[in-house]
């Protein structure tokens, strides 16, 4: 399911970029005055050359696909933990452990999963409940952090590819100067502009992915804090229930 969602998002982003590229190419041919920002950006992208722009674009598209999948996953994992705690506590009072487990089974999110694992081991003692809560909390944290390493890779890779394209472009510009035997301002300016465009788009891709990365990390931190607080509350509830 995760791979399908990432693939769908990537294809959607690629389709959008392809549409923008076609619009930019048409605009470049007609030279319409007052072009929009995305037309200008796509024209600059095409001017930079596909041999270096394409890897940067792939980093951006795949990175965005992973980031959007993580955002959707974390959004679905976010619930009203106080409402869940209240429901579990009422179920324990009215129907016991099985009723509380049923509440957790019908609730989405990592907190409900942790609660279910803890309640499922209630008959083994509170020590087993605590161990299950801690262990399954680590599992849920690992699932939430899945994909962050790939986003970090694309954040680092995008500007490096851009810089590499710039260096190669500068070398080609000097080769053209050497071949021409004369320093032409037009020749130098054109070559340097094309070379610097790869750096520009590499930095843009890195900035966009970095914003998503920071949002995802902050969302994970918020969920982890909520999980820890809710886990302590669960132990308090079961301790009080065990004394009855």
C-alpha positions as CSV (number, residue, x, y, z in Angstrom):
1,X,0.0,0.0,0.0
2,X,2.8,2.4,0.9
3,X,4.7,1.7,-2.4
4,X,1.5,2.1,-4.4
5,X,0.8,5.5,-2.7
6,X,4.4,6.7,-3.3
7,X,4.2,5.6,-6.9
8,X,0.9,7.3,-7.4
9,X,2.1,10.6,-6.0
10,X,5.3,10.4,-8.0
11,X,3.4,9.8,-11.2
12,X,1.0,12.7,-10.4
13,X,3.9,15.1,-9.8
14,X,5.7,14.0,-13.0
15,X,2.5,14.5,-14.9
16,X,2.1,18.0,-13.6
17,X,5.8,18.8,-14.3
18,X,5.4,17.4,-17.9
19,X,2.3,19.6,-18.4
20,X,4.2,22.7,-17.2
21,X,7.1,21.8,-19.5
22,X,4.9,21.6,-22.5
23,X,3.3,25.0,-21.6
24,X,6.7,26.5,-21.1
25,X,7.9,25.3,-24.5
26,X,4.8,26.7,-26.2
27,X,5.3,30.0,-24.3
28,X,8.9,30.1,-25.4
29,X,8.0,29.7,-29.0
30,X,5.3,32.4,-28.9
31,X,7.2,34.8,-26.5
32,X,4.0,35.9,-24.9
33,X,4.4,39.0,-22.7
34,X,3.5,38.8,-19.0
35,X,4.4,35.2,-18.5
36,X,3.4,33.5,-15.2
37,X,6.0,32.4,-12.6
38,X,5.7,28.7,-13.4
39,X,6.2,29.4,-17.1
40,X,9.4,31.3,-16.4
41,X,10.7,28.6,-14.1
42,X,10.0,25.8,-16.6
43,X,11.7,27.8,-19.4
44,X,14.8,28.2,-17.2
45,X,14.6,24.5,-16.4
46,X,14.7,23.7,-20.1
47,X,17.5,26.1,-20.7
48,X,19.6,24.3,-18.1
49,X,19.7,21.1,-20.2
50,X,18.1,17.8,-19.4
51,X,21.4,15.9,-18.8
52,X,21.7,17.6,-15.4
53,X,18.3,18.9,-14.8
54,X,16.6,15.5,-15.1
55,X,18.5,14.0,-12.1
56,X,17.6,17.0,-10.0
57,X,14.0,16.7,-11.1
58,X,13.9,13.0,-10.2
59,X,15.3,13.8,-6.7
60,X,12.6,16.4,-6.2
61,X,9.7,14.2,-7.5
62,X,10.7,11.0,-5.6
63,X,11.5,13.0,-2.5
64,X,8.1,14.8,-2.7
65,X,6.4,11.4,-3.2
66,X,8.0,10.0,-0.1
67,X,7.3,13.2,1.9
68,X,3.6,13.4,0.9
69,X,3.1,9.7,1.7
70,X,4.6,10.4,5.2
71,X,2.5,13.5,5.7
72,X,-0.7,11.5,4.9
73,X,0.4,8.6,7.1
74,X,1.1,10.9,10.0
75,X,-2.1,12.8,9.5
76,X,-4.1,9.5,9.7
77,X,-2.1,8.5,12.8
78,X,-3.2,11.7,14.6
79,X,-6.2,11.2,16.8
80,X,-7.8,12.8,19.9
81,X,-5.8,10.8,22.5
82,X,-7.8,12.3,25.4
83,X,-11.0,11.0,23.9
84,X,-9.4,7.5,23.4
85,X,-8.2,7.4,27.0
86,X,-11.7,8.3,28.2
87,X,-13.3,5.7,26.0
88,X,-10.9,3.0,27.2
89,X,-11.4,3.9,30.9
90,X,-15.2,3.8,30.5
91,X,-15.0,0.5,28.7
92,X,-12.8,-1.0,31.5
93,X,-15.4,0.1,34.1
94,X,-18.3,-1.2,32.1
95,X,-17.1,-4.3,30.3
96,X,-13.6,-5.1,31.5
97,X,-10.4,-5.8,29.5
98,X,-12.1,-7.2,26.4
99,X,-14.4,-4.2,26.0
100,X,-11.4,-1.9,26.3
101,X,-9.5,-4.0,23.7
102,X,-12.5,-3.7,21.3
103,X,-12.4,0.1,21.6
104,X,-8.7,0.1,20.7
105,X,-9.3,-2.3,17.8
106,X,-11.8,0.0,16.3
107,X,-9.6,3.1,16.6
108,X,-6.8,4.0,14.1
109,X,-3.4,5.3,15.0
110,X,-0.3,4.2,16.9
111,X,-1.7,5.1,20.4
112,X,-4.6,2.8,19.9
113,X,-2.3,0.0,18.7
114,X,0.0,0.5,21.8
115,X,-3.0,0.4,24.1
116,X,-4.3,-2.8,22.5
117,X,-0.9,-4.5,22.9
118,X,-0.8,-3.5,26.5
119,X,-4.3,-4.6,27.3
120,X,-3.7,-7.9,25.5
121,X,-1.0,-8.8,28.0
122,X,-2.9,-7.7,31.1
123,X,-3.4,-11.3,32.3
124,X,0.4,-11.7,32.4
125,X,0.8,-8.9,34.9
126,X,1.5,-5.2,34.9
127,X,5.2,-5.7,34.2
128,X,4.4,-7.5,31.0
129,X,2.0,-4.7,30.1
130,X,4.7,-2.1,30.6
131,X,7.3,-4.0,28.6
132,X,4.8,-4.5,25.8
133,X,3.9,-0.8,25.7
134,X,7.5,0.3,25.6
135,X,8.5,-2.3,23.0
136,X,5.5,-1.6,20.7
137,X,6.0,2.1,21.2
138,X,9.5,1.8,19.7
139,X,8.0,-0.2,16.8
140,X,5.4,2.5,16.1
141,X,8.1,5.2,16.3
142,X,10.2,3.3,13.7
143,X,7.2,3.0,11.4
144,X,6.6,6.8,11.6
145,X,10.2,7.6,10.9
146,X,10.2,5.3,7.8
147,X,11.3,7.1,4.7
148,X,13.0,10.0,6.5
149,X,16.5,8.7,5.4
150,X,15.4,8.8,1.8
151,X,14.2,12.4,2.1
152,X,17.4,13.4,3.8
153,X,19.3,11.7,0.9
154,X,17.5,13.7,-1.7
155,X,18.0,16.9,0.2
156,X,21.7,16.4,0.2
157,X,21.8,15.0,-3.4
158,X,19.9,17.7,-5.2
159,X,22.4,20.6,-4.5
160,X,25.3,18.3,-5.1
161,X,24.0,17.3,-8.5
162,X,23.4,21.0,-9.2
163,X,26.9,22.0,-8.3
164,X,28.3,19.1,-10.4
165,X,26.3,20.4,-13.4
166,X,27.6,23.9,-12.8
167,X,31.2,22.7,-12.7
168,X,30.8,20.7,-15.9
169,X,29.0,23.6,-17.5
170,X,31.8,26.0,-16.6
171,X,34.4,23.5,-18.0
172,X,32.4,23.4,-21.3
173,X,32.2,27.2,-21.4
174,X,36.0,27.5,-21.1
175,X,36.4,24.8,-23.7
176,X,34.3,26.9,-26.1
177,X,36.4,29.9,-25.3
178,X,39.6,27.9,-26.0
179,X,38.1,26.6,-29.3
180,X,37.0,30.1,-30.4
181,X,40.4,31.6,-29.5
182,X,38.7,34.7,-28.2
183,X,36.7,35.7,-25.2
184,X,33.2,36.6,-26.4
185,X,31.0,38.2,-23.8
186,X,28.0,36.5,-25.3
187,X,29.7,33.1,-25.4
188,X,30.9,33.4,-21.8
189,X,27.6,34.8,-20.4
190,X,25.5,32.1,-22.1
191,X,27.7,29.2,-20.9
192,X,27.9,30.5,-17.3
193,X,24.1,31.2,-17.2
194,X,23.3,27.6,-18.3
195,X,25.8,26.3,-15.8
196,X,24.4,28.2,-12.9
197,X,20.8,27.2,-13.6
198,X,21.6,23.6,-12.4
199,X,22.8,25.0,-9.1
200,X,19.7,27.1,-8.8
201,X,17.3,24.3,-9.4
202,X,19.3,21.9,-7.1
203,X,19.0,24.4,-4.3
204,X,15.3,24.9,-5.0
205,X,14.7,21.2,-4.8
206,X,16.7,21.0,-1.5
207,X,14.8,23.9,0.1
208,X,11.3,22.4,-0.8
209,X,12.3,19.0,0.5
210,X,13.8,20.5,3.6
211,X,10.5,22.2,4.5
212,X,8.7,18.9,4.2
213,X,11.4,17.1,6.2
214,X,11.2,19.6,9.1
215,X,7.4,19.4,9.2
216,X,7.5,15.6,9.2
217,X,10.0,15.5,12.0
218,X,8.0,18.0,14.1
219,X,4.9,15.9,13.5
220,X,6.7,12.8,14.6
221,X,8.0,14.5,17.7
222,X,4.5,15.6,18.6
223,X,3.1,12.1,18.1
224,X,5.9,10.5,20.1
225,X,5.3,12.8,23.0
226,X,1.5,12.0,22.8
227,X,2.3,8.3,22.8
228,X,4.6,8.5,25.8
229,X,2.0,10.6,27.8
230,X,-0.8,8.3,26.8
231,X,1.2,5.2,27.7
232,X,1.8,6.5,31.3
233,X,-1.9,7.2,31.5
234,X,-2.7,3.6,30.5
235,X,-0.4,2.2,33.2
236,X,-2.1,4.4,35.8
237,X,-5.5,3.2,34.6
238,X,-4.6,-0.4,34.7
239,X,-2.9,0.0,38.1
240,X,-6.2,1.4,39.5
241,X,-8.2,-1.3,37.7
242,X,-6.0,-4.0,39.1
243,X,-6.6,-2.9,42.7
244,X,-10.4,-3.5,42.4
